[in-house]
C-alpha cells in the first residue's frame, strides 16, 4: 500500500477520515527526509500535537511510522 493511502485510511485522533490534510502532507514530506522509525515517530507526534494539541498513543504512531517506512522501501524496489 502506498504511504499516501496508509495516511488517508488513518484516523489517529477520531476526528474522521479527511480531517488531517495539512498534517498528512507534512508527514509525507518528512517521510522523504527521514529513514529512522524512531525519528519518524517523533515527527508524526510533533506534527499532530502542534496542530491538535493532542496525539494518539506512542504505540499507534510508532506502528504508522513503521508502516510508512515499509511502504516507502517497497516502492523503491
ABEGO torsion letter per residue (X at the ends): XBAAAAAAABBAAGAEBGAAAAAAAAAAAAAAABABAAAAAAAAAAAAAAAAGBBBBAAAAAAAAAAAAAAAAAAAX
